[in-house]
Amino acid sequence: MVFTSQYSRAVAGFLCLFLLSISVIAQSASIAKAKEKYNYLLYLPRDYATSKTAYPVVIYLHGGSQRGTDLNKLKIYGLPHLVEKGTDFPFIIASPQCPDGKFWSTDNWFDSLYADLATKYRIDPKRVYLTGISMGGYGAWQTAVAYPDKFAAVVPLCGGCDDSTQICTIRQVPVWTFHGTADDLIPINETERLVNRLKQCHGSVKFTRLENEGHDIRYLYEDKSIYAWLLKQHK
C-alpha cells in the first residue's frame, strides 16, 4: 500500500509537471507574433543633414481611425499633423501605420522598425521614446511592456493595457500618462489601474488626470512641456 501511494503521488506529480509544461508551451505559442514591416512616416530635424550627432527618436502610435495603407491619414492629428504644419522638433519622429483590422499588439512590427531606424539614421539608443493616443495609447503601454529595455520614457494618452499583470516589467521606465475623467470611449480606470499597479511595484510614473475632459485630448501633442520632460529622460 505504501508503494502504491508513493507511486500514485509520483504519477500525479509527473502529470502536474507535464500539464504545466503544456500550458507554458501553449501560452508561448499564443503570444508569438508574426514579424511584419509597417510603413511609416519619418521626420528628421532641420539640422540633421549638417550634423554628425546622434538624435533622440520619438515613436508615435496613432489611433484606430488612422489604420490602413495611406500614410497621409496619419497627418490628421498628432505628431504627423504638427510636422505637416511645419512645426520643428529637435528629435527624429517615426510614425508607423497599423494595417486595417489590426491593433498595435497584433504583430511584431517593432523589431523591423527599430532595425530600420538604427541602420539608416543616426539615432541615440539611450534616448528612444514612445508615445501614442487612444488605440495608440494602448500600443504605447503594450509595446513598452514587450520591450522594456528599449525605451527611455513612455507617454501614453487615453490608453490602457490588456494585461496589467505585466506592467511592472516597465517599473524602471519613466512614464507620464494622461487621461480625461469624462472619457466615454476608454474609461479613465483603464489608466488608473496601470498607474496604481506601477506605484505598488515602485515604478516611475506621473499621471495627469484631465478633469472633465473627454476622449479627444490630441491637443496635448502641442504641449512643449511633454517633449521637454521626454528629452530629460536617458537610459
C-alpha positions in Angstrom: 0.0 0.0 0.0 2.9 2.4 0.8 4.5 1.6 -2.6 1.1 2.2 -4.3 0.6 5.5 -2.5 4.1 6.7 -3.4 3.7 5.6 -7.0 0.4 7.4 -7.2 1.9 10.6 -5.9 4.8 10.3 -8.3 2.5 9.8 -11.2 0.3 12.7 -10.1 3.4 14.9 -9.7 4.6 13.9 -13.2 1.2 14.7 -14.7 1.1 18.1 -13.0 4.5 18.9 -14.4 3.5 17.7 -17.8 0.3 19.7 -17.9 2.2 22.8 -16.6 4.8 22.4 -19.4 2.0 22.0 -22.0 0.3 25.1 -20.6 3.6 27.1 -20.8 4.2 25.9 -24.4 0.6 26.8 -25.3 0.9 30.2 -23.7 4.2 30.9 -25.5 2.6 29.9 -28.8 -0.3 32.2 -28.2 1.9 35.2 -27.6 4.2 34.6 -30.5 3.6 37.3 -33.1 4.2 37.4 -36.8 7.1 39.7 -37.8 5.8 42.4 -40.0 7.2 45.6 -41.5 4.8 48.5 -41.2 5.2 51.6 -43.4 6.0 54.7 -41.5 6.3 58.5 -41.9 9.7 59.9 -40.9 10.7 63.3 -39.7 14.3 64.5 -39.4 15.3 67.7 -37.6 16.3 70.6 -39.8 20.0 70.4 -38.9 20.2 66.6 -39.4 21.9 66.8 -42.7 24.6 69.2 -41.5 25.2 67.5 -38.1 27.1 64.3 -37.2 25.5 63.8 -33.8 23.0 61.0 -32.8 19.5 62.2 -32.3 16.7 61.2 -29.9 13.8 59.4 -31.6 10.2 59.5 -30.7 8.0 56.7 -32.0 4.4 57.9 -32.4 1.5 55.4 -32.5 -1.8 56.7 -34.0 -5.4 55.9 -33.0 -7.8 53.4 -34.6 -9.2 55.7 -37.3 -5.8 56.1 -39.0 -5.3 52.4 -39.7 -4.8 51.4 -43.4 -2.4 51.8 -46.2 -2.5 55.5 -46.8 0.2 57.3 -44.7 -1.5 60.6 -45.3 -4.2 59.5 -42.9 -1.7 59.9 -40.1 -1.5 63.6 -40.7 -5.0 64.3 -39.4 -3.7 64.9 -35.9 -0.9 64.1 -33.5 2.8 64.5 -34.3 2.5 63.9 -38.0 -0.1 66.7 -38.2 2.2 69.1 -36.4 5.1 68.1 -38.7 2.8 68.8 -41.7 2.1 72.2 -40.3 5.8 73.0 -40.2 6.5 72.5 -36.5 10.2 72.0 -35.8 11.3 69.3 -33.4 14.8 68.6 -32.0 14.3 64.8 -32.4 13.6 62.2 -35.1 10.0 61.1 -35.3 8.9 57.7 -36.7 5.2 57.3 -37.2 4.3 53.7 -38.3 0.8 52.9 -39.7 -1.1 49.9 -38.3 -3.0 48.0 -41.0 -6.7 47.7 -41.2 -8.3 45.1 -38.9 -5.2 45.0 -36.6 -4.1 46.5 -33.4 -0.6 47.5 -32.2 -0.5 44.3 -30.3 -1.3 42.1 -33.2 2.1 41.8 -35.0 5.7 42.2 -34.1 6.2 45.4 -36.0 8.7 47.0 -33.6 11.7 44.9 -34.4 11.7 45.8 -38.1 11.0 49.5 -37.4 13.8 49.7 -34.8 16.3 47.9 -37.1 15.4 50.3 -39.9 15.9 53.3 -37.8 19.1 52.1 -36.3 20.7 51.1 -39.6 19.6 54.1 -41.7 19.6 57.0 -39.3 21.7 58.4 -36.5 19.6 57.6 -33.5 20.7 57.6 -29.9 19.7 54.2 -28.5 19.7 55.7 -25.0 17.0 58.2 -25.9 14.3 56.3 -27.7 10.8 57.4 -26.6 7.4 56.1 -27.2 4.0 57.8 -27.3 0.5 57.1 -28.6 -3.1 58.1 -28.3 -6.3 56.1 -27.9 -5.5 52.8 -29.7 -2.0 54.1 -29.9 -2.1 54.7 -26.1 -2.8 51.0 -25.7 0.0 50.4 -28.1 2.4 52.5 -26.1 1.8 50.6 -22.9 1.9 47.2 -24.6 5.0 47.9 -26.7 6.8 49.2 -23.7 5.9 46.1 -21.7 7.1 43.9 -24.6 10.4 45.8 -25.0 11.2 47.3 -21.5 14.9 47.7 -22.3 14.4 49.8 -25.4 12.7 52.9 -24.2 14.0 55.8 -22.1 10.4 57.0 -21.4 6.8 56.5 -22.5 3.9 58.9 -22.8 0.5 57.1 -23.3 -2.6 59.2 -23.9 -6.0 57.9 -23.0 -5.0 54.3 -23.4 -4.7 51.1 -21.4 -3.1 47.6 -21.4 -4.8 44.3 -21.9 -2.6 42.6 -19.3 -1.9 44.8 -16.3 -0.2 41.9 -14.6 2.9 42.5 -16.8 3.1 46.2 -16.2 5.7 46.0 -13.6 8.2 45.0 -16.2 8.5 48.7 -17.0 8.9 49.9 -13.4 12.3 51.2 -14.4 11.0 53.2 -17.4 9.7 56.7 -16.7 6.0 57.0 -17.7 3.9 60.2 -18.0 0.3 59.3 -18.8 -2.8 61.4 -19.4 -6.5 60.6 -19.4 -9.7 62.6 -19.2 -12.1 61.9 -16.4 -15.1 62.2 -18.8 -13.7 59.9 -21.5 -16.7 57.8 -22.6 -14.7 55.7 -25.2 -11.8 54.5 -23.0 -12.7 54.9 -19.3 -10.1 56.5 -17.1 -9.9 53.4 -14.9 -8.0 51.8 -17.8 -5.1 54.1 -17.0 -5.8 54.3 -13.2 -5.3 50.6 -12.7 -2.0 50.6 -14.5 -0.8 53.6 -12.6 -1.8 52.0 -9.3 -0.1 48.8 -10.1 3.1 50.6 -11.2 3.1 52.6 -7.9 2.7 49.3 -6.0 5.9 48.0 -7.6 7.7 51.3 -7.1 7.6 52.3 -10.8 8.5 55.8 -12.1 5.1 57.1 -13.2 3.4 60.5 -13.5 -0.4 60.6 -14.0 -2.2 63.7 -15.2 -5.9 63.5 -14.7 -7.7 65.9 -17.1 -10.8 66.9 -15.2 -14.0 67.0 -17.2 -12.0 66.2 -20.4 -13.3 63.6 -22.8 -11.5 61.3 -25.3 -10.3 64.0 -27.6 -7.0 65.1 -26.0 -4.9 65.2 -29.1 -4.2 68.9 -28.4 -1.6 67.7 -25.8 0.8 67.0 -28.6 1.2 70.8 -28.9 2.3 71.0 -25.3 6.1 71.6 -25.4 6.5 70.6 -21.7 5.8 67.0 -22.6 8.8 67.0 -25.0 11.0 68.9 -22.5 10.2 66.1 -20.0 10.9 63.4 -22.5 14.3 64.7 -23.5 15.4 64.8 -19.9 15.0 61.0 -19.7 18.0 58.9 -20.5 18.6 55.2 -20.2 
